[in-house]
């Protein structure tokens, strides 16, 4: 559209907690095995935040690295969006806590919740502000500390998740680069399939909710799996269509890192070889909103992304939500 600017990623950063929890470690605390976890998920280990580490702590470190990557000072950031389902507190927003510690005094701030699709939703919101010229520099953070809300007695869920944070700086880029398309969707009827039942206004905290472990992740795994396999392919093709590109134009696919079988189904649907798909699931597990931005940062630092590459990002999450974006890479 006339008058709109193209928004693109001009800096990336990530942070992973130091503690590594392997499948062998999990064997000691829950009825599972390394083989069972690997064959069903592809996960070998994940990162776990320290007891005193919260979402804002991880976000701050990822943000500092993203700003350094972009060559942007904190004072230049005009908006901070944090995508998370594990904020430090329900209020104030984690974005405000990051703003204060980062020194981004000019930035407006808010959090966004869209499950594991949160980063792509936040990227879409940030894109609009840059495209319209409202803001020149926006910091988008995907962070989750899911090990804080895991039921460690539930072997079907406790083996899946890890903690981490990824951040990108969005700004105006040349017309031929940046975010070429963004496709988002939701189906609220699937909300009960992946939920933390208590802690909100429906079931406020009480002795009963805590005793029943309703402040932890509850997931109907087989139903979520079937949904994910279908929607990852559909969303990817929709985003490519909107960008007037084909499967053959993809230089790198960065999918949400939830389950290797889901990723492989997406690769098959798009006809992509392994070398065109970035996977770090085996090392980090499912980091929810942090999954895609951490992978983006790693791919950039490992030289797997070159300026002008067509990068396809795709995710699904609680809500149920889904999203895909095609980005023509604008970093050297």
Buried (B, 14 or more C-beta within 10 A) or exposed (E): EEEEBBBBBBBBBBBBBEBBBEBEBBBEEBEBBBEBBBEBBBBBBBBBBEEEBBBBBBBBBBBBBBBEBBEBEBEBBBBBBBBBBBBBEEEBBBBBBBBBBBEBEBBBBBBBBBBBBBBBBBBBBBBBBBBEEEBBBBBBBBBBBBBBBBBEEBBBBBBBBBBBBBBBBBBBBEEEBBBBBBBBBBEEEBBEBBBBBBBEEEBEEEEEBEEEBBBBBBBBBEBBBEBBBBBBBBBBBBBBEBBEBEBEEBBBBBBBBBBBBBBBBBBEBBEBEEEBBBBBBBBBBBBBBBBBBBBBBBBBBEEBBEEEBBBBBBBBBBBBBBBBBBBBBBBE
